[in-house]
């Protein structure tokens, strides 16, 4: 089973006992961040009195300012703290930066008995992945510390490659190691690390207590990603895009994998350069990571770019000019578009026949492409509206649609209006809408492809205008069902997928 370490970072000594107890309930190991305390020395007396009563193994950390601690914690403060704390008798682990490990390893300065089997030699870089990461590893490996920990800022999925390679090296050299990619792009190291030899992984107690960028909760690691069941034979799937932190796809697909009893996990991949990600991490013939990557979802902004990297593309996806699903099969990458199927099946379920229906699509990206193609296939009368009129005209020409200016548009002569822009998405765009109630009056149905939040401002404006509404969650689920079938050859449990999505959205509300 994976070992999950839950950090405790409180300011006052009287908060420690309760916080440690809470971490005990969800984690396998507890990390006490002494540098979080107003007076870090309070941790010394607390630990000498209580360390043996703590249920879980304990790691004590006193981080330097350069490695993420408070500015006033200088070298001498750290030195005195560790000199006063006798960890060898209490039996807990201590996390020391390389400079302190070297200090205590020297005969001249060692003033306390050090149990090196319980020392973690750590290095943190909150800005980047250092170019000399291998050299840093070698310097740490040359110390008597039992475990090496390297945590670095990752801004792209490719930044995780050096960390996985170091884990492979550590295993070959029989060294215990912890490798963490901080930031949203490093989430895969937190989930896959233990199955690839990482001594432990870190997780927050809850969504409000995370003290590291990209840190998931212990509950998410166990219940969503089923980290205890991941092994070298686990099939890996995921969503590649930028950003992907808002996506519900990990909840949906992981729930379906669990219900189907499949040894598979679905991860978020923060990807800047789609071509390089496919070449270095995805394609079986060129990837640099030995893993069972078996399929990908593709989201903005990569749905068109990724097509140049594929070995085969279904005819519909070629016509649309966008791929949202990749299947790895026989050392090839095969591209599909399940957005179009998901888009049209959801719409037909509530609207009925779309032949000759007057449909307006706001937007000119990948989702608009899929929607335009699907509606054209159904015989609908399609009009494209976008901020960039040239993009709208290009898309309209591709599918035999009409084109209008978006600015000041009125939609009263349309049966269906589709928001295929990111306006309304959870976060900075949440209070925006491509159309107001005044613009939507007389429209029969407003269809928002944004699914997070469940009720967007566009949906609220449409309700106020008296329109029927359709949320993007229906399209998301419909296209996910088709993806699952392509990847596994099986039908998923649709209600399990829906419940997982709704549970996640309710937590965000």
ZIPE-V238412 format. One record per residue. RES is the residue in three letters. NEAR is the number of other ideal C-beta (glycine too) atoms within 10 Angstrom. Layout:
res & near
RES & NEAR
RES & NEAR
This chain:
res & near
UNK & 9
UNK & 22
UNK & 17
UNK & 23
UNK & 22
UNK & 26
UNK & 24
UNK & 26
UNK & 20
UNK & 18
UNK & 9
UNK & 11
UNK & 15
UNK & 9
UNK & 14
UNK & 20
UNK & 14
UNK & 11
UNK & 19
UNK & 22
UNK & 13
UNK & 16
UNK & 27
UNK & 17
UNK & 11
UNK & 18
UNK & 24
UNK & 17
UNK & 21
UNK & 25
UNK & 24
UNK & 27
UNK & 21
UNK & 29
UNK & 22
UNK & 23
UNK & 21
UNK & 10
UNK & 11
UNK & 21
UNK & 15
UNK & 15
UNK & 23
UNK & 19
UNK & 12
UNK & 18
UNK & 21
UNK & 15
UNK & 10
UNK & 14
UNK & 18
UNK & 12
UNK & 8
UNK & 19
UNK & 11
UNK & 16
UNK & 17
UNK & 26
UNK & 23
UNK & 24
UNK & 25
UNK & 26
UNK & 20
UNK & 19
UNK & 14
UNK & 12
UNK & 20
UNK & 18
UNK & 22
UNK & 15
UNK & 7
UNK & 9
UNK & 18
UNK & 12
UNK & 13
UNK & 8
UNK & 17
UNK & 23
UNK & 17
UNK & 13
UNK & 19
UNK & 22
UNK & 14
UNK & 13
UNK & 22
UNK & 16
UNK & 21
UNK & 15
UNK & 11
UNK & 19
UNK & 13
UNK & 21
UNK & 21
UNK & 24
UNK & 24
UNK & 25
UNK & 24
UNK & 18
UNK & 13
UNK & 21
UNK & 24
UNK & 18
UNK & 18
UNK & 21
UNK & 18
UNK & 9
UNK & 5
UNK & 6
UNK & 11
UNK & 12
UNK & 11
UNK & 12
UNK & 9
UNK & 20
UNK & 16
UNK & 15
UNK & 12
UNK & 19
UNK & 22
UNK & 25
UNK & 25
UNK & 24
UNK & 18
UNK & 19
UNK & 17
UNK & 14
UNK & 8
UNK & 11
UNK & 20
UNK & 15
UNK & 8
UNK & 9
UNK & 18
UNK & 13
UNK & 10
UNK & 17
UNK & 22
UNK & 12
UNK & 16
UNK & 23
UNK & 15
UNK & 13
UNK & 17
UNK & 13
UNK & 27
UNK & 16
UNK & 22
UNK & 25
UNK & 25
UNK & 25
UNK & 22
UNK & 25
UNK & 19
UNK & 27
UNK & 18
UNK & 20
UNK & 29
UNK & 21
UNK & 21
UNK & 26
UNK & 18
UNK & 21
UNK & 26
UNK & 23
UNK & 16
UNK & 21
UNK & 23
UNK & 16
UNK & 16
UNK & 23
UNK & 14
UNK & 9
UNK & 10
UNK & 6
UNK & 19
UNK & 17
UNK & 25
UNK & 26
UNK & 29
UNK & 24
UNK & 30
UNK & 24
UNK & 19
UNK & 18
UNK & 27
UNK & 29
UNK & 27
UNK & 25
UNK & 25
UNK & 27
UNK & 26
UNK & 24
UNK & 27
UNK & 22
UNK & 19
UNK & 21
UNK & 20
UNK & 25
UNK & 21
UNK & 24
UNK & 26
UNK & 27
UNK & 28
UNK & 23
UNK & 21
UNK & 14
UNK & 13
UNK & 7
UNK & 17
UNK & 17
UNK & 14
UNK & 19
UNK & 14
UNK & 22
UNK & 24
UNK & 21
UNK & 20
UNK & 23
UNK & 14
UNK & 22
UNK & 25
UNK & 18
UNK & 15
UNK & 21
UNK & 23
UNK & 19
UNK & 25
UNK & 14
UNK & 16
UNK & 21
UNK & 10
UNK & 10
UNK & 8
UNK & 18
UNK & 18
UNK & 21
UNK & 26
UNK & 26
UNK & 22
UNK & 23
UNK & 24
UNK & 20
UNK & 14
UNK & 23
UNK & 15
UNK & 17
UNK & 20
UNK & 22
UNK & 22
UNK & 24
UNK & 23
UNK & 26
UNK & 26
UNK & 23
UNK & 25
UNK & 26
UNK & 24
UNK & 19
UNK & 15
UNK & 15
UNK & 7
UNK & 17
UNK & 13
UNK & 23
UNK & 26
UNK & 29
UNK & 23
UNK & 25
UNK & 26
UNK & 27
UNK & 28
UNK & 15
UNK & 15
UNK & 22
UNK & 13
UNK & 15
UNK & 23
UNK & 24
UNK & 16
UNK & 16
UNK & 24
UNK & 26
UNK & 19
UNK & 14
UNK & 9
UNK & 11
UNK & 17
UNK & 12
UNK & 17
UNK & 10
UNK & 17
UNK & 15
UNK & 20
UNK & 18
UNK & 25
UNK & 32
UNK & 25
UNK & 28
UNK & 22
UNK & 16
UNK & 14
UNK & 25
UNK & 26
UNK & 17
UNK & 15
UNK & 24
UNK & 17
UNK & 9
UNK & 20
UNK & 18
UNK & 13
UNK & 11
UNK & 19
UNK & 16
UNK & 7
UNK & 16
UNK & 25
UNK & 13
UNK & 17
UNK & 25
UNK & 17
UNK & 26
UNK & 28
UNK & 29
UNK & 24
UNK & 28
UNK & 18
UNK & 21
UNK & 15
UNK & 7
UNK & 9
UNK & 13
UNK & 22
UNK & 19
UNK & 23
UNK & 23
UNK & 29
UNK & 25
UNK & 32
UNK & 27
UNK & 19
UNK & 25
UNK & 28
UNK & 22
UNK & 16
UNK & 22
UNK & 26
UNK & 13
UNK & 11
UNK & 12
UNK & 19
UNK & 9
UNK & 10
UNK & 22
UNK & 9
UNK & 10
UNK & 20
UNK & 18
UNK & 25
UNK & 26
UNK & 32
UNK & 27
UNK & 26
UNK & 26
UNK & 19
UNK & 23
UNK & 27
UNK & 26
UNK & 27
UNK & 30
UNK & 28
UNK & 29
UNK & 26
UNK & 25
UNK & 24
UNK & 18
UNK & 14
UNK & 17
UNK & 12
UNK & 25
UNK & 17
UNK & 27
UNK & 22
UNK & 30
UNK & 27
UNK & 25
UNK & 14
UNK & 10
UNK & 17
UNK & 10
UNK & 16
UNK & 25
UNK & 17
UNK & 14
UNK & 23
UNK & 22
UNK & 11
UNK & 16
UNK & 21
UNK & 9
UNK & 22
UNK & 14
UNK & 19
UNK & 18
UNK & 11
UNK & 19
UNK & 8
UNK & 6
UNK & 16
UNK & 14
UNK & 25
UNK & 11
UNK & 10
UNK & 22
UNK & 18
UNK & 24
UNK & 28
UNK & 30
UNK & 27
UNK & 28
UNK & 26
UNK & 18
UNK & 20
UNK & 26
UNK & 18
UNK & 17
UNK & 11
UNK & 8
UNK & 15
UNK & 14
UNK & 9
UNK & 14
UNK & 23
UNK & 25
UNK & 24
UNK & 14
UNK & 15
UNK & 12
UNK & 18
UNK & 24
UNK & 15
UNK & 13
UNK & 23
UNK & 14
UNK & 19
UNK & 24
UNK & 29
UNK & 29
UNK & 31
UNK & 29
UNK & 22
UNK & 21
UNK & 19
UNK & 18
UNK & 14
UNK & 27
UNK & 21
UNK & 28
UNK & 23
UNK & 14
UNK & 22
UNK & 29
UNK & 15
UNK & 13
UNK & 21
UNK & 12
UNK & 22
UNK & 14
UNK & 19
UNK & 22
UNK & 20
UNK & 26
UNK & 22
UNK & 20
UNK & 29
UNK & 24
UNK & 21
UNK & 20
UNK & 24
UNK & 25
UNK & 21
UNK & 20
UNK & 29
UNK & 27
UNK & 13
UNK & 17
UNK & 26
UNK & 18
UNK & 7
UNK & 11
UNK & 11
UNK & 24
UNK & 17
UNK & 14
UNK & 10
UNK & 16
UNK & 23
UNK & 17
UNK & 15
UNK & 24
UNK & 22
UNK & 15
UNK & 13
UNK & 18
UNK & 19
UNK & 9
UNK & 9
UNK & 12
UNK & 8
